[in-house]
Amino acid sequence: MTDLQKRSLLKAAALTAVAAAALVGCGKKEEPPKPAAAPAAAPAAPKPEPLKIAFAYVGPVGDGGWTFAHDNGRKAIEKEFGDKVVTSFVEKVPESADAERVIRDMAGQGNKLIFGTTFGYMEPMLKVAADNKGVKFEHATGYKTAENMRTYDSRTYEGAYMAGVIAGKMTKSNTLGVVGSIPIPEVIRNINSFTLGAQSVNPKVKTKVVWVGEWFNPPKETEAATALINGGADVLMQNTDSSAVLQTAEKLGKRAFGWDSDMTAYGPKAHLGSAVINWAPYYIKATRDALEGKWATGSAWWGVKEGAIDMVSVAADVPEDAKKKVDEIKAGLKGGTFSIWKGPILGQDGKEVLKKDEVADDKFLGGIKFYVKGVEGKVPAGN
């Protein structure tokens, strides 16, 4: 084959390849575009830090009364909010300079909501609150507030009045006894309310009081209860934090009430009922306020109406008419149709402190420094 023939063949092959390529190109379908890759998922928002909450307790958690009731409220917070909160407490914090140190340390540890659970913490908390504007402070039973500190209390006098109704029915000597802690209006109001409740069913009742000067001191509470029993009292109430009064009544064959918590187990034979405080409703509300940014200063005073006060575990031998009356009182307090402090009410000196049908307001109740008629002795000087 000559060179000319070779060139002719190569040229013909090339033209054939070009034509074939053109035919394939004309018949090729357009491929759909590939879908765009999905954008990378945004990183999950970091889980908010739990709200750190601290409690300062004046007594031991195991006191069976006041502090035990507060700690039940703390546990209710944990149950309600789970991992949204972290709680802690310091027990047996004296009402002294130590209180300021402990509360200041709580703020320094990053707690953003701090509860001080006794009257004597009021001034220390005010000082610490002034230096920690980003922390919310809650003070129990006090009356001073600040921009970042509010107060809360329970209407313990409602429980005292119901206890009085039972005591008035159960006493044989017509002499009741009260072991008092600190002679502040809160405690004096409870002694008076106990007496008024008893007088509502038994006008012959009189009440004796022994003051111990402390919230929690079982030996002193025992001595006081013994003195009252030796003085003729056969039914005792207390405004102290331990179960010593009930235990003393059990030992000496008399009757008594639990206070702040259900104390049945400490003296089952002596126990007539327990005037209890349920702090859970308020503590849950306060925590929710803080979590939702709705917390604001102010004052709260909750009782039967809000589920904060009750009379529980009433003894089987309490007469049915007394039990019925207690139930009626609860219903009236809850519905706002019954007032404990409604005139006429006489002071110890026989003078009217409330006129007929006059109902005491909270300002009046918060300033009670006198005994009502039927309470023996004198309110300690300076109160």
PAKEPA-490560 format. One line per 3 residues: number of its first residue (from 1); their letters; for each residue x, y, z of N, C-alpha, C. Coordinates in pm, whole numbers, m for minus. Layout:
PAKEPA-490560
NUM) A) X,Y,Z,X,Y,Z,X,Y,Z  ...
END
This chain:
PAKEPA-490560
1) MTD) 87,m120,0,0,0,0,89,122,0  53,212,m93,133,334,m104,100,427,9  190,527,30,167,629,136,39,704,111
4) LQK) 7,726,m15,m116,803,m46,m237,725,m1  m233,590,m26,m347,509,15,m361,506,169  m248,499,240,m252,499,388,m316,626,441
7) RSL) m278,738,381,m333,867,428,m483,870,406  m528,818,290,m670,819,257,m748,738,359  m694,622,394,m763,537,493,m769,604,630
10) LKA) m664,664,675,m661,733,807,m759,848,810  m767,921,696,m857,1036,689,m1000,989,696  m1031,879,627,m1167,825,626,m1204,777,767
13) AAL) m1112,714,840,m1138,665,977,m1165,780,1072  m1088,886,1053,m1105,1003,1140,m1240,1065,1119  m1283,1079,990,m1414,1139,961,m1526,1053,1017
16) TAV) m1508,922,1008,m1611,830,1062,m1624,847,1215  m1512,863,1286,m1513,879,1432,m1581,1008,1472  m1554,1116,1393,m1616,1247,1423,m1766,1237,1406
19) AAA) m1810,1173,1297,m1953,1160,1270,m2021,1080,1380  m1958,973,1423,m2017,889,1529,m2030,966,1658  m1928,1046,1689,m1932,1126,1812,m2044,1226,1807
22) ALV) m2065,1286,1685,m2172,1385,1669,m2307,1322,1689  m2323,1199,1634,m2451,1130,1649,m2478,1097,1796  m2380,1053,1869,m2396,1021,2013,m2432,1146,2090
25) GCG) m2364,1257,2058,m2391,1384,2128,m2531,1430,2106  m2584,1416,1983,m2720,1463,1954,m2823,1379,2026  m2796,1252,2047,m2897,1167,2110,m2885,1158,2261
28) KKE) m2790,1219,2326,m2767,1210,2470,m2868,1295,2545  m2932,1237,2650,m3027,1311,2735,m2952,1389,2841  m3010,1506,2878,m2950,1592,2982,m2969,1524,3118
31) EPP) m2863,1501,3190,m2873,1442,3325,m2925,1547,3424  m3022,1510,3513,m3070,1608,3611,m2957,1646,3705  m2959,1771,3749,m2851,1814,3840,m2859,1738,3971
34) KPA) m2747,1706,4023,m2744,1638,4152,m2795,1733,4261  m2876,1679,4353,m2927,1768,4460,m2812,1824,4542  m2835,1949,4583,m2732,2013,4664,m2720,1941,4798
37) AAP) m2602,1931,4845,m2580,1865,4973,m2652,1942,5084  m2718,1869,5177,m2788,1934,5289,m2688,2010,5373  m2731,2130,5416,m2638,2208,5500,m2609,2133,5630
40) AAA) m2495,2148,5680,m2455,2082,5805,m2545,2131,5918  m2591,2036,6002,m2678,2073,6114,m2606,2169,6207  m2684,2270,6252,m2626,2368,6345,m2596,2298,6476
43) PAA) m2489,2333,6540,m2457,2268,6668,m2568,2295,6770  m2601,2193,6851,m2707,2208,6952,m2669,2318,7050  m2773,2393,7088,m2749,2500,7186,m2702,2437,7317
46) PKP) m2606,2497,7381,m2558,2439,7506,m2669,2436,7611  m2677,2329,7686,m2779,2314,7789,m2757,2419,7897  m2864,2492,7934,m2845,2596,8034,m2795,2538,8167
49) EPL) m2713,2614,8233,m2663,2572,8363,m2779,2564,8462  m2781,2466,8550,m2889,2457,8649,m2884,2576,8746  m2999,2614,8795,m3007,2720,8895,m2957,2665,9028
52) KIA) m2857,2730,9084,m2803,2686,9212,m2880,2754,9325  m2932,2673,9415,m3016,2722,9524,m2958,2672,9657  m2948,2763,9755,m2893,2726,9886,m2990,2762,9997
55) FAY) m2987,2681,10102,m3072,2702,10220,m2985,2713,10344  m3012,2812,10427,m2947,2824,10558,m3050,2783,10664  m3017,2681,10743,m3108,2628,10845,m3057,2663,10984
58) VGP) m3149,2703,11072,m3111,2738,11209,m3091,2615,11295  m3159,2506,11261,m3146,2383,11339,m3096,2269,11254  m3088,2150,11312,m3048,2032,11234,m3163,1982,11149
61) VGD) m3130,1923,11035,m3232,1870,10945,m3317,1764,11016  m3259,1694,11110,m3330,1589,11180,m3406,1634,11303  m3438,1764,11313,m3507,1812,11434,m3650,1762,11444
64) GGW) m3703,1709,11334,m3840,1658,11336,m3946,1766,11332  m3904,1892,11322,m4000,2003,11326,m3972,2107,11220  m3931,2227,11264,m3915,2344,11177,m3819,2319,11062
67) TFA) m3695,2284,11093,m3596,2265,10988,m3628,2144,10901  m3678,2040,10963,m3721,1922,10888,m3826,1960,10783  m3919,2047,10822,m4023,2091,10729,m3964,2172,10613
70) HDN) m3868,2259,10643,m3803,2336,10536,m3727,2244,10441  m3662,2143,10498,m3584,2053,10412,m3676,1969,10324  m3794,1937,10372,m3891,1870,10286,m3929,1960,10168
73) GRK) m3937,2091,10195,m3964,2186,10088,m3851,2190,9986  m3728,2183,10034,m3612,2179,9943,m3619,2056,9854  m3653,1942,9913,m3663,1819,9835,m3775,1828,9732
76) AIE) m3881,1900,9767,m3992,1917,9672,m3946,1996,9550  m3856,2092,9569,m3799,2167,9457,m3725,2072,9363  m3642,1988,9420,m3565,1893,9338,m3657,1801,9259
79) KEF) m3763,1755,9323,m3857,1665,9256,m3930,1738,9144  m3966,1863,9166,m4043,1940,9069,m3960,1980,8947  m3835,2019,8968,m3757,2079,8860,m3642,1992,8809
82) GDK) m3614,1882,8875,m3513,1789,8825,m3378,1854,8802  m3321,1832,8681,m3185,1880,8655,m3179,2030,8621  m3292,2098,8632,m3291,2244,8613,m3236,2316,8736
85) VVT) m3226,2243,8848,m3179,2304,8972,m3076,2216,9040  m2995,2279,9122,m2905,2208,9213,m2921,2274,9349  m2958,2198,9451,m2979,2257,9583,m2875,2209,9683
88) SFV) m2855,2291,9784,m2764,2256,9893,m2814,2325,10020  m2760,2285,10133,m2799,2349,10259,m2685,2346,10358  m2692,2437,10453,m2604,2436,10570,m2695,2437,10692
91) EKV) m2680,2340,10779,m2766,2332,10896,m2698,2389,11020  m2777,2415,11121,m2729,2465,11251,m2648,2594,11237  m2702,2688,11160,m2638,2818,11143,m2692,2913,11250
94) PES) m2610,2959,11342,m2660,3044,11452,m2713,3178,11401  m2803,3236,11477,m2854,3370,11445,m2755,3472,11501  m2640,3480,11436,m2530,3565,11483,m2446,3604,11363
97) ADA) m2325,3653,11389,m2234,3690,11281,m2203,3571,11191  m2214,3451,11245,m2190,3332,11164,m2289,3324,11047  m2410,3374,11069,m2510,3369,10962,m2463,3449,10841
100) ERV) m2410,3569,10864,m2362,3650,10753,m2249,3579,10679  m2158,3519,10754,m2046,3448,10691,m2096,3335,10602  m2189,3255,10654,m2240,3141,10579,m2315,3186,10454
103) IRD) m2400,3287,10470,m2481,3334,10356,m2393,3400,10251  m2292,3471,10295,m2198,3534,10201,m2122,3426,10124  m2086,3320,10193,m2016,3209,10128,m2107,3142,10025
106) MAG) m2235,3130,10056,m2330,3071,9961,m2335,3152,9832  m2338,3284,9845,m2338,3370,9726,m2207,3354,9649  m2096,3345,9722,m1966,3331,9658,m1950,3200,9584
109) QGN) m2025,3099,9621,m2018,2969,9555,m2107,2960,9432  m2169,3071,9395,m2246,3075,9272,m2394,3046,9287  m2443,3039,9409,m2587,3023,9429,m2659,3151,9390
112) KLI) m2764,3138,9310,m2839,3255,9262,m2972,3275,9332  m3010,3178,9415,m3131,3190,9496,m3098,3133,9633  m3112,3217,9736,m3071,3177,9871,m3187,3199,9968
115) FGT) m3221,3093,10043,m3327,3100,10142,m3267,3100,10283  m3304,3200,10361,m3267,3205,10502,m3390,3176,10584  m3387,3070,10665,m3511,3014,10717,m3543,3047,10863
118) TFG) m3493,3159,10913,m3530,3197,11049,m3523,3349,11063  m3599,3401,11158,m3613,3545,11178,m3478,3614,11198  m3389,3552,11273,m3262,3615,11308,m3165,3634,11193
121) YME) m3196,3583,11074,m3108,3601,10958,m3139,3730,10884  m3238,3805,10927,m3285,3920,10849,m3174,4023,10823  m3111,4071,10927,m3007,4175,10909,m2886,4121,10834
124) PML) m2835,4002,10867,m2723,3948,10788,m2756,3934,10640  m2877,3889,10609,m2914,3872,10468,m2922,4006,10396  m2971,4108,10465,m2976,4242,10404,m2836,4289,10365
127) KVA) m2739,4265,10452,m2601,4307,10424,m2546,4233,10302  m2566,4102,10300,m2513,4023,10190,m2585,4057,10059  m2715,4080,10067,m2792,4115,9947,m2742,4246,9886
130) ADN) m2705,4342,9969,m2656,4471,9920,m2528,4456,9840  m2450,4353,9869,m2322,4332,9801,m2330,4231,9687  m2449,4173,9666,m2465,4069,9564,m2595,4089,9488
133) KGV) m2596,4194,9406,m2720,4233,9337,m2768,4128,9237  m2680,4042,9193,m2720,3939,9097,m2778,3814,9161  m2787,3815,9292,m2840,3700,9366,m2976,3738,9425
136) KFE) m3069,3643,9425,m3201,3665,9484,m3205,3602,9621  m3251,3679,9720,m3254,3632,9858,m3398,3624,9906  m3428,3518,9981,m3561,3497,10038,m3544,3477,10189
139) HAT) m3613,3562,10267,m3600,3554,10413,m3731,3512,10478  m3726,3407,10559,m3846,3355,10625,m3877,3431,10753  m4001,3472,10767,m4063,3530,10888,m4021,3673,10918
142) GYK) m3940,3734,10833,m3898,3872,10859,m3990,3974,10796  m3949,4101,10804,m4033,4209,10750,m3956,4311,10668  m3825,4295,10656,m3746,4389,10578,m3716,4330,10440
145) TAE) m3729,4415,10339,m3702,4370,10202,m3600,4461,10136  m3552,4419,10021,m3462,4499,9938,m3495,4466,9793  m3428,4534,9701,m3453,4511,9558,m3435,4365,9521
148) NMR) m3341,4297,9585,m3314,4157,9554,m3337,4067,9676  m3420,4111,9769,m3453,4031,9886,m3601,4048,9920  m3671,3935,9931,m3811,3941,9970,m3835,3849,10090
151) TYD) m3953,3860,10151,m3983,3782,10270,m4099,3686,10243  m4102,3580,10320,m4211,3484,10311,m4236,3427,10450  m4357,3385,10475,m4393,3332,10606,m4514,3241,10590
154) SRT) m4542,3164,10694,m4663,3082,10697,m4749,3128,10814  m4878,3115,10798,m4972,3160,10902,m4985,3050,11007  m4879,3033,11085,m4877,2927,11186,m4986,2946,11290
157) YEG) m5034,3069,11306,m5140,3092,11405,m5268,3018,11368  m5286,2987,11238,m5403,2910,11198,m5395,2767,11254  m5277,2708,11245,m5257,2575,11303,m5270,2577,11455
160) AYM) m5219,2685,11517,m5228,2698,11662,m5373,2708,11708  m5454,2780,11633,m5596,2793,11667,m5667,2658,11660  m5641,2582,11555,m5703,2450,11542,m5658,2357,11655
163) AGV) m5530,2367,11692,m5481,2288,11806,m5555,2329,11932  m5581,2459,11946,m5653,2507,12064,m5793,2449,12075  m5861,2438,11962,m5996,2380,11962,m5992,2238,12019
166) IAG) m5895,2160,11974,m5880,2023,12023,m5841,2022,12171  m5747,2109,12207,m5701,2115,12346,m5814,2153,12441  m5898,2248,12398,m6009,2290,12482,m6107,2178,12511
169) KMT) m6120,2087,12414,m6209,1972,12431,m6145,1860,12513  m6013,1851,12509,m5945,1737,12570,m5893,1763,12711  m5876,1889,12750,m5822,1918,12882,m5919,1877,12992
172) KSN) m5863,1824,13100,m5942,1791,13218,m5917,1893,13329  m5800,1955,13326,m5765,2053,13430,m5802,2196,13389  m5840,2214,13262,m5867,2347,13204,m5743,2437,13206
175) TLG) m5626,2375,13220,m5500,2449,13217,m5415,2394,13101  m5385,2481,13009,m5301,2445,12895,m5162,2503,12915  m5064,2446,12849,m4927,2496,12860,m4865,2516,12723
178) VVG) m4785,2622,12710,m4712,2647,12586,m4565,2670,12618  m4478,2598,12546,m4334,2623,12554,m4300,2721,12442  m4261,2843,12481,m4230,2948,12383,m4081,2956,12357
181) SIP) m4047,3000,12236,m3906,3013,12197,m3858,3157,12222  m3875,3242,12121,m3834,3383,12128,m3960,3469,12134  m3971,3563,12228,m4095,3642,12240,m4108,3753,12135
184) IPE) m4124,3711,12010,m4149,3803,11900,m4297,3792,11863  m4352,3888,11788,m4496,3883,11755,m4543,3750,11699  m4463,3687,11615,m4501,3558,11557,m4537,3457,11664
187) VIR) m4453,3446,11767,m4473,3345,11870,m4585,3385,11966  m4588,3513,12002,m4695,3562,12090,m4830,3543,12022  m4836,3569,11894,m4960,3551,11816,m5005,3405,11820
190) NIN) m4911,3313,11813,m4946,3170,11817,m4999,3129,11954  m4938,3179,12060,m4986,3149,12196,m5129,3201,12212  m5151,3323,12168,m5286,3382,12178,m5387,3306,12094
193) SFT) m5349,3267,11974,m5441,3196,11885,m5477,3059,11942  m5379,2992,11999,m5403,2864,12067,m5507,2883,12177  m5491,2988,12255,m5583,3017,12365,m5722,3051,12313
196) LGA) m5729,3132,12208,m5859,3169,12151,m5931,3047,12097  m5858,2958,12034,m5920,2836,11983,m5977,2752,12095  m5902,2739,12204,m5949,2661,12319,m6071,2727,12383
199) QSV) m6067,2859,12396,m6179,2931,12458,m6306,2924,12374  m6292,2902,12243,m6409,2895,12156,m6496,2773,12187  m6435,2672,12251,m6512,2551,12288,m6515,2529,12438
202) NPK) m6431,2604,12511,m6422,2587,12656,m6378,2719,12720  m6473,2805,12758,m6440,2937,12811,m6361,2934,12942  m6354,2819,13007,m6284,2810,13137,m6133,2797,13121
205) VKT) m6088,2777,13001,m5946,2750,12976,m5856,2868,13013  m5741,2835,13070,m5633,2933,13088,m5504,2871,13036  m5412,2958,12998,m5287,2910,12936,m5167,2963,13011
208) KVV) m5076,2873,13043,m4949,2910,13105,m4838,2901,13001  m4738,2987,13015,m4628,2992,12917,m4494,2985,12989  m4403,2904,12937,m4264,2906,12980,m4178,2934,12858
211) WVG) m4094,3036,12868,m4006,3075,12758,m3869,3012,12775  m3811,2962,12665,m3677,2902,12671,m3570,2989,12605  m3612,3092,12529,m3516,3186,12471,m3438,3133,12352
214) EWF) m3478,3017,12300,m3410,2959,12184,m3513,2887,12099  m3479,2869,11970,m3566,2794,11882,m3547,2644,11900  m3424,2603,11920,m3394,2460,11926,m3300,2433,12041
217) NPP) m3355,2378,12147,m3274,2337,12260,m3353,2229,12337  m3344,2105,12292,m3425,1998,12351,m3418,1988,12503  m3300,2000,12567,m3299,1993,12713,m3382,2104,12779
220) KET) m3369,2227,12728,m3448,2336,12784,m3597,2318,12756  m3628,2268,12638,m3769,2244,12603,m3828,2137,12695  m3748,2038,12727,m3791,1932,12818,m3818,1988,12957
223) EAA) m3727,2071,13006,m3744,2133,13138,m3869,2220,13142  m3891,2297,13037,m4008,2384,13032,m4137,2304,13031  m4141,2198,12951,m4260,2115,12945,m4288,2049,13081
226) TAL) m4183,2005,13146,m4198,1943,13278,m4254,2043,13378  m4202,2167,13374,m4249,2271,13466,m4397,2301,13443  m4438,2306,13318,m4579,2333,13287,m4669,2220,13338
229) ING) m4627,2098,13320,m4706,1983,13368,m4713,1984,13520  m4600,2014,13583,m4599,2024,13730,m4688,2138,13779  m4708,2237,13693,m4794,2351,13728,m4941,2328,13696
232) GAD) m4976,2208,13651,m5116,2175,13632,m5161,2164,13488  m5076,2194,13393,m5116,2184,13252,m5122,2038,13210  m5231,2000,13145,m5242,1860,13100,m5243,1846,12948
235) VLM) m5242,1960,12876,m5229,1959,12731,m5127,2066,12693  m5026,2028,12617,m4917,2120,12584,m4908,2148,12434  m4870,2270,12404,m4831,2308,12268,m4695,2374,12278
238) QNT) m4629,2391,12166,m4497,2451,12166,m4483,2544,12048  m4388,2634,12058,m4343,2710,11941,m4192,2702,11938  m4143,2578,11955,m4002,2546,11946,m3986,2439,11840
241) DSS) m3862,2406,11808,m3838,2330,11686,m3819,2180,11702  m3802,2131,11824,m3778,1987,11839,m3905,1916,11885  m3895,1786,11902,m4008,1705,11948,m4005,1684,12099
244) AVL) m3920,1759,12170,m3900,1735,12314,m4026,1754,12396  m4110,1850,12360,m4232,1877,12438,m4327,1758,12428  m4347,1707,12309,m4434,1591,12291,m4378,1469,12362
247) QTA) m4247,1451,12354,m4185,1336,12420,m4199,1345,12572  m4190,1467,12624,m4206,1486,12769,m4349,1454,12812  m4446,1499,12732,m4585,1469,12762,m4609,1318,12760
250) EKL) m4549,1249,12665,m4562,1104,12656,m4507,1038,12782  m4392,1084,12824,m4326,1026,12942,m4406,1048,13069  m4471,1166,13079,m4541,1203,13202,m4691,1179,13195
253) GKR) m4737,1114,13091,m4876,1074,13083,m4973,1187,13050  m4927,1291,12980,m5013,1401,12941,m5028,1403,12789  m5094,1504,12737,m5119,1513,12593,m5049,1636,12536
256) AFG) m5019,1631,12407,m4949,1743,12343,m4966,1736,12192  m4916,1837,12126,m4926,1848,11980,m4789,1845,11915  m4786,1797,11792,m4669,1816,11708,m4673,1956,11650
259) WDS) m4556,2010,11615,m4547,2147,11566,m4456,2153,11445  m4502,2215,11340,m4428,2235,11214,m4426,2110,11125  m4408,1993,11185,m4410,1868,11110,m4496,1766,11186
262) DMT) m4532,1658,11121,m4609,1553,11186,m4517,1478,11282  m4543,1494,11412,m4456,1436,11514,m4516,1312,11580  m4616,1253,11518,m4685,1139,11579,m4589,1035,11635
265) AYG) m4488,1001,11558,m4398,892,11595,m4318,920,11722  m4304,1047,11758,m4222,1082,11876,m4298,1062,12007  m4430,1053,12001,m4509,1035,12123,m4649,992,12087
268) PKA) m4665,872,12034,m4795,829,11981,m4909,829,12081  m4880,802,12208,m4986,802,12309,m5025,944,12349  m4930,1034,12350,m4957,1172,12391,m5012,1257,12277
271) HLG) m4981,1217,12155,m5008,1301,12038,m5157,1322,12012  m5198,1450,12006,m5338,1486,11976,m5357,1529,11831  m5250,1566,11766,m5254,1616,11629,m5129,1699,11606
274) SAV) m5097,1726,11482,m4981,1808,11449,m5021,1925,11362  m4984,2045,11407,m5003,2166,11327,m4882,2179,11236  m4898,2145,11109,m4783,2133,11020,m4774,2250,10922
277) INW) m4652,2274,10876,m4626,2370,10769,m4579,2293,10647  m4639,2324,10534,m4594,2268,10407,m4531,2382,10327  m4397,2386,10325,m4327,2493,10255,m4318,2469,10105
280) APY) m4351,2348,10060,m4333,2313,9919,m4403,2409,9823  m4529,2445,9843,m4594,2534,9746,m4519,2666,9726  m4473,2725,9836,m4403,2853,9820,m4265,2832,9757
283) YIK) m4192,2731,9801,m4058,2711,9747,m4062,2680,9597  m4161,2604,9555,m4174,2575,9412,m4207,2702,9335  m4295,2784,9388,m4329,2910,9321,m4208,3002,9311
286) ATR) m4135,3016,9421,m4017,3104,9421,m3913,3057,9321  m3892,2927,9314,m3795,2872,9220,m3841,2894,9076  m3969,2871,9050,m4022,2895,8915,m4007,3042,8877
289) DAL) m4035,3132,8971,m4018,3275,8946,m3875,3305,8901  m3778,3246,8971,m3638,3271,8938,m3601,3211,8803  m3647,3090,8775,m3615,3024,8648,m3676,3097,8528
292) EGK) m3795,3152,8547,m3865,3217,8436,m3843,3368,8430  m3756,3419,8516,m3727,3562,8514,m3840,3649,8566  m3926,3589,8649,m4042,3663,8701,m4026,3702,8847
295) WAT) m3912,3671,8905,m3891,3698,9047,m3891,3849,9072  m3961,3893,9176,m3963,4034,9214,m3973,4042,9365  m3922,4150,9422,m3926,4165,9567,m4070,4180,9616
298) GSA) m4089,4160,9744,m4222,4168,9803,m4231,4081,9927  m4353,4052,9969,m4375,3970,10088,m4490,3873,10062  m4478,3752,10116,m4583,3651,10103,m4611,3594,10241
301) WWG) m4738,3572,10270,m4778,3514,10398,m4888,3413,10367  m4853,3285,10364,m4943,3181,10318,m4993,3096,10434  m5118,3048,10419,m5177,2966,10522,m5257,2850,10466
304) VKE) m5367,2817,10533,m5452,2707,10489,m5498,2729,10345  m5532,2850,10313,m5584,2883,10180,m5490,2840,10069  m5361,2858,10091,m5261,2826,9987,m5202,2686,10004
307) GAI) m5251,2609,10099,m5199,2475,10121,m5073,2471,10204  m5045,2579,10279,m4922,2587,10356,m4939,2543,10502  m5061,2543,10554,m5087,2509,10694,m5196,2402,10701
310) DMV) m5180,2309,10795,m5281,2206,10812,m5273,2149,10954  m5380,2085,10996,m5382,2005,11119,m5398,1862,11074  m5299,1778,11107,m5298,1641,11056,m5287,1540,11170
313) SVA) m5316,1414,11136,m5300,1301,11228,m5369,1325,11363  m5493,1372,11357,m5570,1396,11480,m5598,1263,11548  m5577,1259,11679,m5590,1136,11756,m5732,1079,11749
316) ADV) m5740,948,11757,m5869,880,11746,m5964,915,11859  m5909,949,11976,m5997,974,12090,m6043,1119,12100  m6005,1202,12005,m6057,1339,12002,m6205,1331,11964
319) PED) m6294,1399,12040,m6438,1391,12012,m6472,1431,11869  m6575,1369,11815,m6616,1394,11678,m6656,1540,11657  m6718,1602,11758,m6759,1742,11740,m6638,1834,11726
322) AKK) m6528,1799,11794,m6405,1878,11781,m6344,1859,11643  m6343,1733,11595,m6290,1707,11461,m6372,1780,11355  m6503,1779,11373,m6591,1847,11279,m6565,1997,11279
325) KVD) m6545,2053,11399,m6518,2197,11408,m6387,2233,11339  m6287,2149,11358,m6158,2173,11291,m6176,2171,11140  m6253,2076,11090,m6278,2069,10946,m6352,2193,10897
328) EIK) m6444,2242,10975,m6518,2363,10939,m6426,2484,10936  m6334,2490,11032,m6237,2600,11036,m6148,2597,10912  m6099,2478,10877,m6017,2465,10757,m6092,2515,10634
331) AGL) m6217,2471,10621,m6297,2511,10505,m6319,2661,10505  m6345,2718,10621,m6367,2862,10630,m6243,2944,10599  m6127,2897,10646,m6002,2966,10617,m5969,2956,10469
334) KGG) m5994,2840,10412,m5964,2820,10270,m6055,2905,10182  m6180,2916,10223,m6277,2991,10142,m6288,3138,10178  m6216,3180,10283,m6220,3320,10323,m6346,3360,10399
337) TFS) m6418,3262,10453,m6543,3293,10525,m6525,3291,10676  m6404,3255,10722,m6379,3250,10867,m6253,3327,10899  m6258,3406,11006,m6143,3482,11054,m6117,3447,11199
340) IWK) m5996,3409,11229,m5959,3374,11367,m5960,3499,11455  m5898,3603,11407,m5887,3725,11485,m6001,3820,11447  m6118,3789,11503,m6237,3871,11481,m6299,3906,11615
343) GPI) m6324,4035,11636,m6375,4082,11764,m6515,4035,11797  m6551,4041,11926,m6471,4107,12030,m6360,4017,12084  m6241,4070,12096,m6128,4002,12159,m6071,4096,12265
346) LGQ) m6049,4041,12383,m5998,4120,12495,m5851,4088,12520  m5778,4190,12559,m5641,4170,12602,m5638,4114,12742  m5519,4080,12787,m5502,4023,12921,m5557,4115,13029
349) DGK) m5553,4246,13002,m5601,4344,13100,m5752,4365,13095  m5819,4293,13008,m5963,4304,12999,m6014,4408,12902  m5924,4485,12843,m5964,4588,12748,m5975,4530,12607
352) EVL) m6068,4584,12531,m6086,4536,12394,m5967,4569,12305  m5918,4469,12236,m5814,4493,12136,m5875,4490,11996  m5990,4421,11986,m6068,4422,11862,m6216,4434,11901
355) KKD) m6285,4529,11842,m6427,4549,11871,m6510,4439,11805  m6635,4431,11844,m6725,4331,11789,m6728,4337,11637  m6707,4222,11575,m6708,4204,11430,m6590,4270,11357
358) EVA) m6501,4332,11431,m6380,4389,11369,m6281,4277,11339  m6229,4274,11217,m6135,4170,11177,m5994,4230,11168  m5901,4165,11233,m5762,4213,11232,m5702,4203,11093
361) DDK) m5630,4306,11052,m5557,4299,10926,m5416,4248,10953  m5340,4228,10847,m5207,4171,10864,m5113,4263,10941  m5134,4392,10930,m5050,4485,11006,m5073,4465,11155
364) FLG) m5199,4451,11195,m5231,4426,11335,m5168,4294,11380  m5189,4189,11300,m5138,4057,11337,m4986,4055,11347  m4921,4131,11260,m4776,4134,11259,m4714,4212,11374
367) GIK) m4797,4285,11449,m4744,4367,11558,m4792,4326,11696  m4846,4205,11709,m4899,4162,11838,m4787,4141,11939  m4796,4216,12049,m4696,4206,12156,m4762,4193,12292
370) FYV) m4887,4149,12293,m4964,4138,12416,m5027,4000,12425  m5065,3961,12546,m5140,3838,12565,m5290,3870,12564  m5369,3776,12513,m5514,3789,12522,m5559,3743,12660
373) KGV) m5682,3774,12693,m5739,3731,12821,m5737,3579,12828  m5689,3529,12941,m5679,3384,12958,m5537,3333,12958  m5443,3415,12907,m5302,3377,12912,m5241,3438,13038
376) EGK) m5177,3356,13117,m5119,3402,13242,m4975,3450,13223  m4929,3532,13317,m4792,3581,13313,m4777,3707,13231  m4654,3745,13207,m4624,3866,13132,m4539,3835,13010
379) VPA) m4562,3911,12906,m4473,3902,12789,m4336,3954,12834  m4229,3881,12808,m4096,3926,12850,m4067,4070,12809  m3999,4144,12892,m3970,4285,12870,m3895,4305,12739
382) GN) m3927,4418,12675,m3857,4454,12550,m3924,4398,12427  m4038,4331,12442,m4107,4273,12329,m4252,4320,12326
END
